[in-house]
Amino acid sequence: MTPSPRVDVDSRRIIEAEEQHVAHNYHPLPVVIAEGEGVWVTDAEGKRYLDLLSAYSALNFGHGHPALLAAARAQLDRLTLTSRAYHNDRLGPFAAALAELCGKDLVLPMNTGAEAVETGIKVARAWGYRVKGIPEGQATIIVADGNFHGRTTTIVGFSDDPQAREGFGPFTPGFVHVPFGDAAAIEAAITPHTAAVLIEPIQGEAGVVIPPDGYLRAVREITARENVLFIADEIQSGLGRVGTTFACDREGVVPDVYLLGKALGGGILPLSAVVADADVLGVIRPGEHGSTFGGNPLASAVGTKVVELLASGDLQKRAAALGEHLEARLAELVGHGVTAVRVAGLWAGVDIDRAVGTGRQVAEQLLARGVLVKDTHGQTIRIAPPLVVRATELDWAIEQLKVVLAD
């Protein structure tokens, strides 16, 4: 990529304008990104950076993937929005392709990941009342400690992150917390009023926390036996990130409901979905749920191409192989400024020794060396490059991290 020429660019002024006119709901790193191609981005002053965040896995296919851009450009010239008041010629093919990828019957399209989670909650409650026979208003959903499913008021109500919760109550009742990774705790928490278990197969925002082997299989067995829905939030972990199409595939598990988002829109526009069989998702009736933009033809065209890119399995195999390489390189750092690493495919949580600094400080120092990562929960940095990254690029990034840790 050849960066565009820039005249009189002042990143400081750009950042100041954003801080003055954009609500302070984020604390971004001090870089102004202007262009991107593949795994590399260029700032407003022409400096290049290796992107190891991928917009929290929304850019699994990299910046400006040619096939995805071509699908978007072709659709832009035809039709972008109809609302769901009418049919459009892109939604049906997209839903059919995504349902096949998931091995399910139906797709309910939305826009953001949080919308998919909210939709999944409504579906679970409706199923609980209309199919399982739970008394109206008494359905509960089991969730895991350390979860991150979004930032709507309902969702933060069952978060245990004080930063997400404090000052936003009162919260929606009906959620029961259990420790993440503890299937026995889920089994003990189930009552006749339990409609669903909602978990991330791997907790991303918590720092890429991977549950013990057999956890997902146990959750699947327990929920099936107890007539409870297993809802897997694969918004960050799904669509190739961990070396399989879905993180549940790592244990050969198929949940009742997939919640998908982020990479589903190809890094071009928001697209999310709830995917389940007809006996679950069929409980939703016309007028009970919807979205003006959900399932729009532009998003559907891009989403169809995303499914095509995943259908061969090549990207998943690539993520698995490169993930092994990444894990081996990161393991070298343990005891040398790093206290622990957790890796699943091309997704890693790296815990920074407090003697070195905070995760934020390490992220800022990596930024100065041309590597983009993001911190979480104080001492952890997350690594999630686009799946098209090369081993040599990962090696270069690890070398920059080594320098930062040594300094």
C-alpha positions in Angstrom: 0.0 0.0 0.0 1.3 3.4 -0.9 0.1 6.0 1.6 -1.8 9.0 0.1 0.2 12.3 0.2 -0.7 14.5 3.1 -0.5 18.2 3.4 -0.5 20.1 6.7 -1.9 17.1 8.6 -1.9 17.7 12.4 -3.0 14.6 14.3 -3.1 16.6 17.5 -5.7 18.9 16.2 -7.8 16.0 14.9 -7.7 14.3 18.3 -8.6 17.6 20.0 -11.6 18.0 17.7 -12.8 14.5 18.6 -12.3 15.0 22.3 -14.2 18.3 22.1 -17.2 17.0 20.0 -17.5 13.3 20.6 -18.8 11.9 23.9 -16.0 10.4 26.0 -17.3 6.8 26.1 -13.9 5.5 24.9 -10.3 6.2 25.8 -8.6 5.5 22.5 -4.8 5.2 22.0 -3.3 8.5 20.6 -3.2 7.6 16.9 -5.4 8.8 14.0 -5.9 6.1 11.5 -6.6 7.2 7.9 -6.1 4.2 5.6 -5.9 0.4 5.9 -5.0 -2.5 3.7 -4.8 -6.1 4.8 -3.1 -6.2 8.2 -1.6 -2.8 8.0 -3.0 0.7 8.7 -1.6 4.1 8.0 -2.1 7.2 10.3 -3.0 10.7 9.1 0.7 11.6 9.0 1.8 8.6 6.9 3.2 6.2 9.6 2.3 2.5 9.2 1.2 0.2 11.9 0.6 -3.6 12.2 -3.0 -4.0 13.3 -3.2 -6.7 16.0 -6.7 -5.7 17.2 -8.8 -6.2 14.1 -11.5 -3.9 15.5 -12.2 -6.5 18.3 -12.4 -9.2 15.6 -14.7 -7.3 13.2 -11.8 -7.3 10.7 -11.1 -11.0 10.6 -10.6 -10.7 6.8 -8.3 -7.7 7.1 -8.8 -4.1 6.0 -10.3 -3.7 2.5 -10.6 -7.3 1.5 -11.0 -7.2 -2.3 -13.9 -9.7 -2.5 -15.8 -7.9 0.3 -15.3 -4.5 -1.2 -16.4 -5.8 -4.6 -19.6 -7.2 -3.1 -20.3 -3.9 -1.3 -19.6 -1.7 -4.3 -21.8 -3.8 -6.6 -24.6 -3.6 -4.1 -24.2 0.1 -3.5 -25.1 0.7 -7.2 -28.3 -1.4 -6.9 -30.1 -1.1 -3.6 -29.0 -0.4 0.0 -32.1 -0.3 2.1 -35.8 -1.4 2.0 -36.6 -2.0 5.7 -38.2 -5.3 6.5 -41.6 -3.9 5.3 -40.7 -5.5 1.9 -38.6 -8.4 0.7 -35.2 -7.7 -0.9 -33.3 -9.9 -3.2 -30.2 -10.3 -1.0 -31.6 -11.2 2.5 -32.9 -14.7 1.5 -29.7 -15.9 -0.1 -27.7 -14.5 2.9 -29.9 -16.2 5.5 -29.8 -19.5 3.6 -26.0 -19.4 3.3 -25.5 -18.5 7.0 -28.0 -21.1 8.2 -26.1 -23.7 6.2 -22.8 -22.6 7.7 -24.3 -22.9 11.2 -26.2 -26.1 10.5 -29.4 -24.4 11.6 -32.8 -23.6 10.0 -33.4 -19.9 10.6 -31.6 -16.6 10.8 -32.9 -13.4 12.5 -30.7 -10.5 11.2 -29.8 -7.5 13.2 -27.0 -4.9 13.2 -24.8 -4.9 16.2 -23.6 -7.6 18.5 -25.5 -6.2 21.5 -28.6 -6.3 19.4 -28.0 -9.9 18.7 -27.7 -10.6 22.4 -30.8 -8.7 23.2 -32.6 -10.6 20.5 -31.3 -13.9 21.9 -32.6 -13.0 25.4 -36.1 -12.2 23.9 -36.1 -15.5 22.0 -35.1 -17.5 25.0 -37.8 -16.0 27.2 -40.5 -16.4 24.5 -39.3 -20.1 24.0 -39.5 -20.6 27.8 -43.1 -19.4 28.0 -44.5 -20.7 24.7 -42.6 -24.0 24.5 -41.3 -25.0 27.9 -44.3 -23.7 29.8 -42.5 -21.5 32.3 -45.1 -19.2 34.0 -45.2 -15.8 32.4 -42.7 -13.3 33.9 -40.7 -15.9 35.7 -38.1 -17.1 33.1 -34.5 -16.9 34.2 -31.3 -17.1 32.2 -28.0 -18.4 33.6 -24.9 -16.3 32.8 -21.2 -16.5 33.7 -19.1 -14.3 35.9 -16.7 -12.1 33.9 -19.0 -12.0 30.9 -19.1 -9.3 28.2 -22.1 -9.4 25.9 -22.5 -5.7 25.1 -23.4 -2.4 26.8 -27.2 -2.0 26.7 -29.0 -1.5 30.0 -30.3 -5.1 30.1 -26.9 -6.5 29.3 -24.8 -4.4 31.8 -27.4 -5.4 34.4 -26.0 -8.9 34.4 -22.3 -7.9 34.0 -20.1 -8.0 37.1 -17.8 -5.2 35.8 -18.4 -2.1 38.0 -17.4 0.2 35.2 -20.2 -1.2 33.0 -22.8 -1.3 35.8 -22.4 1.6 38.2 -24.8 4.5 37.6 -27.0 2.8 35.0 -29.6 0.9 37.2 -32.2 -0.2 37.9 -31.6 -3.3 36.0 -33.7 -6.0 34.4 -34.2 -9.0 36.6 -34.1 -12.7 35.6 -30.4 -13.5 35.4 -28.5 -15.9 37.5 -24.6 -15.8 37.8 -22.3 -18.8 38.0 -18.5 -19.0 37.7 -17.2 -19.3 34.2 -15.8 -22.7 33.3 -17.8 -24.5 36.0 -20.4 -26.8 34.4 -21.4 -28.2 37.8 -22.4 -24.7 38.9 -24.6 -24.4 35.9 -26.3 -27.7 36.6 -26.9 -26.7 40.2 -28.4 -23.3 39.2 -31.0 -24.8 36.9 -34.6 -24.7 38.1 -37.9 -25.4 36.4 -37.9 -21.7 35.5 -34.6 -21.7 33.7 -35.0 -20.9 30.0 -31.4 -20.7 28.8 -27.7 -20.7 29.6 -25.9 -17.8 27.9 -22.1 -17.9 27.7 -19.2 -16.9 25.6 -17.3 -20.1 24.6 -14.2 -18.1 25.2 -14.4 -14.8 27.1 -12.8 -12.1 25.0 -13.2 -8.8 26.9 -12.2 -10.6 30.1 -8.8 -11.3 28.5 -9.2 -14.3 26.2 -10.2 -16.6 29.1 -10.4 -20.2 27.8 -12.5 -22.6 29.9 -11.3 -26.1 30.9 -11.4 -28.9 28.4 -14.8 -30.5 28.4 -16.6 -27.5 29.7 -18.6 -26.8 26.6 -19.4 -30.5 26.1 -20.7 -30.7 29.7 -22.8 -27.5 29.2 -24.3 -29.1 26.1 -25.1 -32.3 27.8 -26.6 -30.6 30.9 -28.8 -28.1 28.9 -30.1 -30.9 26.6 -31.0 -33.1 29.5 -32.6 -30.3 31.5 -34.6 -28.9 28.5 -32.7 -25.6 28.7 -31.4 -23.6 25.7 -27.7 -23.3 25.2 -26.9 -19.9 23.7 -23.4 -19.3 22.5 -22.2 -15.8 22.1 -19.8 -16.2 19.3 -19.7 -12.5 18.4 -16.0 -12.2 19.0 -14.9 -15.9 19.0 -16.8 -17.0 15.9 -16.2 -16.9 12.1 -12.7 -18.3 12.0 -11.0 -16.4 14.8 -10.0 -19.4 16.9 -9.0 -21.7 14.1 -12.4 -23.2 13.7 -15.6 -21.7 12.3 -17.0 -21.3 15.8 -15.3 -21.6 19.2 -17.9 -24.3 20.1 -16.4 -26.4 17.3 -13.2 -26.9 19.4 -15.2 -29.3 21.5 -17.5 -30.6 18.7 -20.4 -28.9 20.3 -23.5 -27.4 18.6 -25.5 -24.9 20.8 -29.2 -24.3 20.3 -28.6 -20.7 19.4 -25.6 -18.9 17.9 -25.2 -15.2 18.4 -23.0 -13.7 15.7 -21.7 -10.3 14.7 -18.5 -8.3 14.2 -16.7 -10.2 11.4 -20.1 -11.1 9.8 -20.1 -7.6 8.3 -16.7 -8.0 6.9 -15.3 -4.9 8.7 -17.4 -2.8 6.3 -20.7 -2.3 8.1 -22.6 -3.6 11.1 -24.2 -7.0 10.7 -25.3 -9.4 13.4 -27.6 -12.4 13.6 -29.3 -14.9 15.8 -29.2 -18.4 14.2 -31.2 -21.3 15.5 -33.6 -24.1 14.4 -37.2 -23.4 13.7 -38.4 -25.0 17.0 -36.5 -22.2 18.8 -36.4 -19.2 16.6 -39.9 -19.9 15.2 -41.4 -18.6 18.5 -40.9 -15.0 17.3 -44.1 -13.7 15.6 -44.5 -10.8 13.2 -44.4 -7.5 15.0 -42.7 -8.8 18.2 -39.2 -7.9 17.1 -37.5 -6.0 14.3 -35.0 -3.5 13.0 -35.2 -1.0 10.2 -31.7 -1.8 9.0 -31.5 -5.4 10.1 -31.2 -7.6 7.0 -30.7 -4.7 4.6 -29.5 -5.7 1.1 -26.1 -4.0 1.4 -25.2 -5.9 4.6 -26.7 -9.1 3.3 -24.6 -8.9 0.1 -21.4 -8.4 2.2 -22.5 -11.1 4.7 -23.1 -13.6 1.9 -19.5 -13.1 0.7 -18.2 -13.5 4.3 -19.9 -16.9 4.5 -18.4 -17.8 1.1 -14.9 -16.9 2.4 -15.4 -19.2 5.4 -17.1 -22.1 3.5 -13.9 -23.6 2.3 -12.4 -23.8 5.7 -9.0 -22.4 4.4 -9.0 -19.3 6.7 -9.9 -21.4 9.7 -6.9 -23.8 9.0 -4.7 -20.8 8.5 -5.8 -19.3 11.9 -5.1 -22.6 13.6 -1.6 -23.1 12.2 -0.6 -19.5 12.8 -2.1 -19.7 16.2 0.2 -22.5 17.2 3.1 -20.3 15.9 1.9 -17.3 17.9 1.4 -19.4 21.1 5.0 -20.7 20.8 6.4 -17.2 20.4 4.4 -15.7 23.2 5.3 -18.6 25.5 8.9 -17.4 25.3 7.9 -14.2 27.1 6.5 -15.8 30.2 8.8 -14.9 33.0 10.3 -12.1 31.0 7.8 -9.3 31.6 4.8 -11.6 31.0 3.1 -13.7 33.7 0.7 -15.7 31.6 -0.6 -16.1 28.0 -3.8 -17.7 26.7 -4.1 -18.5 23.0 -6.9 -19.9 20.9 -6.2 -19.7 17.2 -5.2 -16.1 16.3 -6.6 -14.7 19.6 -4.4 -14.2 22.6 -4.5 -12.7 26.0 -1.1 -11.6 27.4 -0.9 -10.7 31.1 1.8 -8.1 31.8 3.9 -8.3 34.9 3.1 -5.3 37.1 6.8 -4.6 37.5 6.9 -3.8 33.8 3.8 -1.6 33.8 0.1 -1.7 33.0 -1.5 -3.1 29.9 -2.2 0.4 28.7 1.4 1.5 29.1 2.6 -1.5 27.1 0.0 -0.8 24.4 1.2 2.8 24.2 4.8 1.7 23.9 3.9 -0.8 21.2 2.1 2.0 19.4 5.3 4.0 19.3 7.0 1.0 17.7 4.3 0.5 15.0 2.1 -2.2 16.6 -1.5 -1.8 17.5 -3.0 -3.8 20.5 -5.5 -2.9 23.2 -5.4 -3.4 26.9 -8.2 -4.8 29.0 -8.7 -5.2 32.8 -5.6 -3.4 33.7 -2.7 -5.8 33.2 -3.8 -7.7 30.0 -3.2 -6.9 26.3 -5.2 -8.7 23.6 -3.8 -9.8 20.3 -6.2 -10.5 17.5 -4.7 -9.9 14.0 -6.6 -10.3 10.8 -6.6 -13.9 9.7 -4.6 -13.0 6.6 -1.6 -12.0 8.7 1.8 -13.7 7.9 4.0 -15.5 10.3 6.8 -13.1 9.6 4.5 -10.2 10.6 3.6 -11.9 13.9 7.3 -12.5 14.5 8.1 -8.8 14.0 5.3 -7.8 16.4 6.7 -10.2 19.0 10.1 -8.7 18.6 8.6 -5.2 19.3 6.9 -6.6 22.4 10.2 -8.1 23.6 11.9 -4.7 23.3 9.1 -3.0 25.1 9.2 -5.5 28.0 12.9 -5.2 28.2 12.8 -1.4 28.3 
